[in-house]
Amino acid sequence: HEYSVDHANGRFFIRTNWQAENFRVMTAELETSGDKTTWKELIPNRDDAMVSNIQAFDDWLVIGERKEGLRKVRVMALDGSVDRYLDADAASYVMWPGTNVNTDTQKIRYGYSSLVTPSQTWEIDLQTGETELLKAERVLGDFNSDNYRSDRMMVEARDGTLVPVSFARHKDTALDGSAPALVYAYGSYGSSTDPWFRNSVVSLLDRGFIYVIAHIRGGQEMGRKWYEQGRLMNKINTFTDYVDVTAGLQKQGMIDPARTYAMGGSAGGLLMGAVINLAPELYHGVIAAVPFVDVVTTMLDESIPLTTNEWNEWGDPHEQEAFNYMLSYSPYDNVKQQAYPNLMVTTGLHDSQVQYFEPAKWVAKLREYRTDENRLIMKLSLIHI
């Protein structure tokens, strides 16, 4: 049972996954809150939205939700007179409840960011709807959000699932297939890759790149089912979603197929390893940071402190079905004689998550099997940053 509790005006508000895959919100009186049968449902479980967090006020409830692949803020008057989402001025964004310490108020603070908007803190009067910008993250140099554009779209995967995609570009960069693109994703552990502002991406946009985030299954952008459809015996969906997003953007003439680049780290490095075995022709270059690429061997080594906990994500290889399934996508085990894209592999000698010898043996096998003469670079640091 996963839950979190807030309190205002003499009662508890409980975000709970009790009989609610995407969480629901319930209320409880202080005296009887220990008995779950006395809880009353305020917001039911929904398939199209996931409750991430709540903030209780005397007359309002503020809810952080994941809906349609975005983080949104929903405000609800406890008398039933208001129930709405706060407005955003972009198609792709991140919005979250801010720090609010006073419960007897109709003004609340919330955060906002997008791929082209540095983090901001806003205050809104929930009665009047009036908003005020209180604080904005400063960016060094002559950065101006008006020089950039961000958007989102849905790309159909091979099984018919629609995968959300966020992307950003400079206003002078055309979406006509002439621009290079960097496609980023993670897609594991239910960790969602939200379209936050990233200083490091601005340099790419200024040089004419389109920056793409593929919100593939294995994350939790579309709720708990999105995660379940990308883990254990459904893990292959993570990899094919990424391939299908890349191919879809190329076929639609949005990005240059000859200058498409991929990037992922750790479990996202596993994604990179699997993708270049599945569809190496889609990418001119790939960056794999501390990649988890020897799945079966690592999951069989119980002397590694993290291994047995990881069976919840990948499966227990002592079970034949799980062993065979992991073996079918493990990047190291599926290296074959074919042309691979240019590769930059980074790792750390003392990385606590992925041991350096995983990418090292993977790179050695790639050098033995590849039929191309593209660049294959491995950088080993003492500690990967």
C-alpha positions as CSV (number, residue, x, y, z in Angstrom):
1,H,0.0,0.0,0.0
2,E,1.6,3.3,-1.2
3,Y,0.1,6.5,0.2
4,S,0.8,10.0,1.3
5,V,-1.2,12.2,3.6
6,D,-1.9,15.9,4.0
7,H,-4.0,17.6,6.6
8,A,-6.2,20.7,6.7
9,N,-9.2,22.0,8.5
10,G,-9.6,19.0,10.8
11,R,-9.3,16.1,8.3
12,F,-6.8,14.0,6.4
13,F,-6.5,13.9,2.6
14,I,-4.9,10.7,1.5
15,R,-3.4,9.9,-1.9
16,T,-3.5,6.1,-2.1
17,N,-3.1,3.2,-4.5
18,W,-5.4,1.0,-2.4
19,Q,-7.7,-0.5,-5.1
20,A,-6.4,2.2,-7.4
21,E,-3.7,1.5,-9.9
22,N,-3.2,5.2,-10.8
23,F,-4.0,6.4,-7.2
24,R,-7.1,8.1,-5.9
25,V,-7.7,10.7,-3.2
26,M,-9.7,9.9,-0.1
27,T,-10.6,11.8,3.1
28,A,-10.7,10.6,6.6
29,E,-11.7,12.0,10.0
30,L,-8.9,12.2,12.5
31,E,-10.5,10.0,15.1
32,T,-11.2,7.1,12.7
33,S,-8.5,7.5,10.1
34,G,-6.8,4.2,11.2
35,D,-9.7,2.2,9.9
36,K,-9.6,2.3,6.1
37,T,-13.3,1.3,5.8
38,T,-14.2,4.8,7.1
39,W,-12.3,6.6,4.3
40,K,-14.4,8.5,1.8
41,E,-13.5,8.8,-1.8
42,L,-13.0,12.3,-3.1
43,I,-11.2,11.7,-6.4
44,P,-11.7,8.2,-8.0
45,N,-9.0,6.2,-9.8
46,R,-8.9,7.0,-13.5
47,D,-7.2,5.3,-16.4
48,D,-6.5,8.6,-18.2
49,A,-4.7,10.4,-15.3
50,M,-2.4,9.5,-12.4
51,V,-2.4,11.4,-9.1
52,S,1.2,12.3,-8.3
53,N,0.8,14.5,-5.2
54,I,-1.7,16.5,-3.2
55,Q,-1.8,19.7,-1.1
56,A,-4.7,20.3,1.2
57,F,-6.1,23.7,2.1
58,D,-9.0,24.7,4.3
59,D,-11.2,25.3,1.2
60,W,-9.2,23.9,-1.6
61,L,-7.4,20.8,-2.8
62,V,-4.4,21.2,-5.2
63,I,-3.5,18.0,-7.1
64,G,-0.4,17.3,-9.1
65,E,-1.4,14.9,-11.9
66,R,0.1,13.1,-14.9
67,K,-2.4,13.4,-17.7
68,E,-1.9,13.0,-21.5
69,G,1.8,12.5,-20.9
70,L,2.2,15.9,-19.1
71,R,2.5,17.0,-15.5
72,K,-0.4,19.2,-14.7
73,V,-1.9,21.1,-11.7
74,R,-5.6,20.6,-10.9
75,V,-7.4,22.8,-8.4
76,M,-10.6,21.7,-6.7
77,A,-12.8,23.8,-4.4
78,L,-14.0,21.6,-1.6
79,D,-17.5,23.0,-1.9
80,G,-17.6,21.6,-5.4
81,S,-17.8,25.0,-7.2
82,V,-14.5,24.7,-9.0
83,D,-12.6,21.8,-10.6
84,R,-10.1,22.7,-13.3
85,Y,-6.6,22.4,-14.6
86,L,-4.3,25.5,-14.5
87,D,-3.6,26.9,-18.0
88,A,-0.3,26.6,-19.7
89,D,1.0,28.6,-22.7
90,A,2.8,25.7,-24.4
91,A,1.8,22.3,-25.8
92,S,4.7,20.6,-24.0
93,Y,5.5,21.6,-20.4
94,V,6.0,20.6,-16.8
95,M,3.7,22.1,-14.0
96,W,3.8,21.2,-10.3
97,P,2.4,22.5,-7.0
98,G,4.9,24.7,-5.3
99,T,5.7,25.2,-1.6
100,N,2.6,26.4,0.2
101,V,2.8,26.6,4.0
102,N,-0.5,28.4,4.8
103,T,-3.7,26.4,4.5
104,D,-6.1,29.3,5.2
105,T,-5.6,31.0,1.8
106,Q,-7.0,31.2,-1.7
107,K,-3.6,32.0,-3.2
108,I,-1.2,29.1,-4.1
109,R,2.2,28.9,-5.7
110,Y,3.0,26.5,-8.5
111,G,6.0,25.8,-10.7
112,Y,6.3,25.8,-14.5
113,S,8.9,24.9,-17.0
114,S,9.3,23.7,-20.6
115,L,12.1,22.7,-22.9
116,V,12.5,26.4,-23.8
117,T,11.3,28.1,-20.6
118,P,13.5,28.1,-17.5
119,S,11.8,27.1,-14.2
120,Q,9.4,29.7,-12.9
121,T,7.4,30.2,-9.7
122,W,3.9,31.6,-10.1
123,E,1.2,32.6,-7.7
124,I,-2.5,32.3,-8.6
125,D,-5.6,33.6,-6.9
126,L,-7.9,30.5,-7.1
127,Q,-11.0,32.7,-6.7
128,T,-10.2,35.3,-9.4
129,G,-7.8,33.4,-11.6
130,E,-5.3,36.2,-11.5
131,T,-1.6,35.1,-11.8
132,E,1.7,36.7,-10.9
133,L,5.2,35.6,-11.8
134,L,7.2,35.6,-8.6
135,K,10.5,34.1,-9.7
136,A,12.3,32.9,-12.8
137,E,15.5,31.0,-13.2
138,R,18.2,33.1,-14.7
139,V,20.2,31.9,-17.7
140,L,23.6,33.3,-18.4
141,G,24.3,35.0,-21.7
142,D,21.7,36.5,-24.1
143,F,19.2,33.7,-23.8
144,N,15.7,34.6,-24.8
145,S,12.8,32.1,-24.7
146,D,11.2,33.9,-27.7
147,N,13.9,32.6,-29.9
148,Y,12.9,29.0,-29.5
149,R,9.8,26.8,-30.0
150,S,8.6,23.7,-28.2
151,D,5.8,21.3,-29.1
152,R,4.6,17.8,-28.7
153,M,3.0,15.1,-30.9
154,M,2.0,11.5,-30.8
155,V,3.8,8.9,-32.9
156,E,2.2,5.5,-33.5
157,A,4.2,2.4,-32.5
158,R,4.1,-0.8,-34.3
159,D,1.4,-2.3,-32.1
160,G,-0.8,0.8,-32.6
161,T,0.1,2.5,-29.3
162,L,0.4,6.3,-29.5
163,V,3.7,7.4,-27.9
164,P,4.0,11.0,-26.7
165,V,7.0,13.0,-28.1
166,S,8.2,16.4,-26.9
167,F,10.6,18.4,-29.0
168,A,12.3,21.8,-29.2
169,R,14.1,23.9,-31.8
170,H,15.3,27.3,-32.6
171,K,12.6,29.5,-34.3
172,D,14.8,29.6,-37.5
173,T,15.1,25.8,-37.6
174,A,12.6,24.3,-40.1
175,L,10.7,21.0,-39.5
176,D,11.2,20.0,-43.1
177,G,13.7,17.1,-42.7
178,S,16.8,19.3,-43.2
179,A,17.8,19.6,-39.5
180,P,19.8,17.2,-37.4
181,A,18.1,15.7,-34.4
182,L,19.1,14.3,-31.0
183,V,16.6,11.8,-29.7
184,Y,16.7,11.2,-26.0
185,A,14.9,8.7,-23.8
186,Y,15.1,6.6,-20.6
187,G,12.1,4.3,-20.3
188,S,12.7,2.2,-17.1
189,Y,11.7,1.9,-13.4
190,G,8.6,4.0,-14.0
191,S,10.8,7.1,-14.1
192,S,9.2,9.7,-16.3
193,T,11.3,12.0,-18.6
194,D,9.6,15.3,-18.4
195,P,10.2,18.2,-20.8
196,W,12.1,20.4,-18.3
197,F,14.4,23.3,-19.4
198,R,18.0,22.1,-19.8
199,N,20.8,24.6,-20.2
200,S,22.9,22.1,-22.1
201,V,20.2,21.7,-24.8
202,V,20.2,25.4,-25.7
203,S,23.6,25.0,-27.4
204,L,22.2,22.3,-29.6
205,L,19.2,24.4,-30.5
206,D,21.4,27.3,-31.4
207,R,23.4,25.1,-33.8
208,G,20.3,24.0,-35.6
209,F,19.5,20.8,-33.9
210,I,16.0,19.6,-33.0
211,Y,16.0,18.1,-29.5
212,V,13.5,15.3,-29.0
213,I,12.3,13.4,-25.9
214,A,10.6,10.1,-26.7
215,H,8.2,9.3,-23.7
216,I,8.4,5.6,-24.3
217,R,6.8,2.8,-22.3
218,G,8.7,1.8,-19.2
219,G,8.4,5.3,-17.8
220,Q,5.2,6.5,-16.1
221,E,4.3,9.5,-18.3
222,M,0.9,7.9,-19.2
223,G,0.2,6.3,-15.8
224,R,1.0,3.0,-14.2
225,K,0.0,0.9,-17.2
226,W,2.6,2.7,-19.2
227,Y,5.2,1.4,-16.8
228,E,3.8,-2.1,-16.7
229,Q,3.8,-2.3,-20.5
230,G,7.6,-1.6,-20.5
231,R,9.0,-3.8,-17.8
232,L,9.6,-7.5,-17.1
233,M,8.1,-9.6,-20.0
234,N,7.0,-6.5,-21.8
235,K,10.4,-4.8,-21.9
236,I,10.8,-5.1,-25.7
237,N,8.1,-2.3,-26.0
238,T,10.6,0.2,-24.6
239,F,13.0,-0.5,-27.4
240,T,10.6,-0.8,-30.2
241,D,8.8,2.4,-29.1
242,Y,12.1,4.3,-29.4
243,V,12.8,2.9,-32.8
244,D,9.3,3.6,-34.0
245,V,9.4,7.2,-32.8
246,T,12.7,7.8,-34.6
247,A,11.5,6.2,-37.8
248,G,8.2,8.0,-37.6
249,L,9.9,11.4,-37.3
250,Q,12.1,10.6,-40.2
251,K,9.3,9.3,-42.4
252,Q,7.2,12.4,-41.6
253,G,10.0,14.5,-42.9
254,M,10.6,16.3,-39.7
255,I,14.3,15.4,-39.1
256,D,17.2,14.5,-41.3
257,P,17.6,10.7,-41.5
258,A,21.3,11.2,-42.3
259,R,21.9,13.2,-39.1
260,T,19.8,11.6,-36.5
261,Y,21.5,10.9,-33.1
262,A,20.5,8.9,-30.1
263,M,21.3,9.4,-26.4
264,G,20.6,7.5,-23.2
265,G,22.3,6.7,-19.9
266,S,22.3,3.8,-17.4
267,A,19.1,1.9,-18.1
268,G,18.8,4.4,-21.0
269,G,22.2,3.0,-22.1
270,L,20.6,-0.4,-22.2
271,L,18.0,1.2,-24.5
272,M,20.8,2.5,-26.7
273,G,22.5,-0.9,-26.9
274,A,19.2,-2.7,-27.8
275,V,18.3,-0.1,-30.4
276,I,21.5,-0.3,-32.3
277,N,21.1,-4.0,-32.5
278,L,17.5,-3.6,-33.8
279,A,17.8,-0.7,-36.1
280,P,21.4,0.7,-36.5
281,E,20.6,2.2,-39.9
282,L,18.3,4.9,-38.3
283,Y,21.2,6.6,-36.4
284,H,24.4,8.4,-37.6
285,G,25.7,8.5,-34.0
286,V,24.8,7.2,-30.5
287,I,25.9,8.3,-27.1
288,A,25.6,5.6,-24.5
289,A,26.4,6.8,-21.0
290,V,27.2,4.2,-18.3
291,P,25.2,1.7,-20.3
292,F,23.7,-1.4,-18.6
293,V,24.4,-3.8,-21.5
294,D,25.2,-7.2,-20.0
295,V,21.8,-7.9,-18.6
296,V,21.8,-11.6,-18.0
297,T,25.3,-11.9,-16.5
298,T,24.6,-9.0,-14.1
299,M,21.2,-10.3,-13.0
300,L,22.8,-13.7,-12.3
301,D,25.4,-12.2,-10.0
302,E,23.8,-11.9,-6.6
303,S,27.0,-10.6,-5.1
304,I,26.3,-7.2,-6.6
305,P,24.2,-5.4,-3.9
306,L,21.6,-4.0,-6.3
307,T,21.0,-7.2,-8.2
308,T,18.1,-9.0,-6.4
309,N,16.2,-5.7,-6.1
310,E,16.5,-5.3,-9.8
311,W,14.6,-8.6,-10.5
312,N,11.4,-6.6,-10.0
313,E,12.3,-4.6,-13.0
314,W,13.9,-7.1,-15.4
315,G,12.9,-10.5,-14.0
316,D,14.7,-13.3,-12.1
317,P,17.0,-15.1,-14.6
318,H,16.9,-18.2,-12.5
319,E,13.5,-18.7,-14.0
320,Q,13.8,-20.1,-17.5
321,E,11.2,-17.9,-19.2
322,A,12.7,-14.7,-17.7
323,F,16.2,-15.9,-18.6
324,N,15.3,-16.5,-22.2
325,Y,13.4,-13.2,-22.5
326,M,16.3,-11.1,-21.1
327,L,18.7,-13.0,-23.3
328,S,16.6,-12.0,-26.4
329,Y,17.3,-8.3,-25.9
330,S,20.5,-8.0,-23.8
331,P,22.7,-5.7,-25.9
332,Y,26.0,-7.6,-25.3
333,D,24.4,-11.0,-26.1
334,N,22.9,-9.7,-29.4
335,V,25.9,-8.0,-31.0
336,K,26.2,-9.3,-34.5
337,Q,28.1,-8.8,-37.7
338,Q,26.5,-5.7,-39.1
339,A,27.3,-2.0,-39.5
340,Y,26.8,0.1,-36.4
341,P,26.5,3.8,-36.1
342,N,29.3,6.0,-34.6
343,L,29.4,5.3,-30.9
344,M,30.5,7.3,-27.9
345,V,30.5,5.2,-24.7
346,T,31.2,6.6,-21.3
347,T,31.6,4.9,-18.0
348,G,33.1,5.3,-14.5
349,L,35.7,3.2,-12.7
350,H,33.8,3.6,-9.5
351,D,30.2,3.9,-10.7
352,S,27.9,2.4,-8.1
353,Q,25.1,1.5,-10.6
354,V,26.8,0.0,-13.7
355,Q,30.3,-1.5,-13.3
356,Y,32.9,-0.3,-15.8
357,F,33.5,-3.8,-17.2
358,E,30.0,-4.0,-18.7
359,P,30.5,-1.3,-21.3
360,A,34.2,-2.4,-21.6
361,K,33.3,-5.9,-22.7
362,W,30.5,-4.6,-24.9
363,V,32.8,-2.2,-26.7
364,A,35.3,-5.0,-27.2
365,K,32.7,-7.3,-28.7
366,L,31.4,-4.5,-31.0
367,R,34.9,-3.9,-32.2
368,E,35.2,-7.6,-33.0
369,Y,31.9,-8.0,-34.8
370,R,31.1,-4.7,-36.5
371,T,31.5,-4.5,-40.3
372,D,31.8,-0.7,-40.4
373,E,34.6,1.8,-40.0
374,N,32.7,4.3,-37.9
375,R,34.1,5.8,-34.8
376,L,33.8,3.8,-31.6
377,I,35.1,5.7,-28.6
378,M,35.0,4.7,-25.0
379,K,35.8,7.1,-22.2
380,L,36.6,5.8,-18.7
381,S,36.5,8.3,-15.8
382,L,37.2,7.6,-12.1
383,I,33.7,8.6,-11.3
384,H,31.1,9.1,-14.0
385,I,29.4,12.5,-13.9
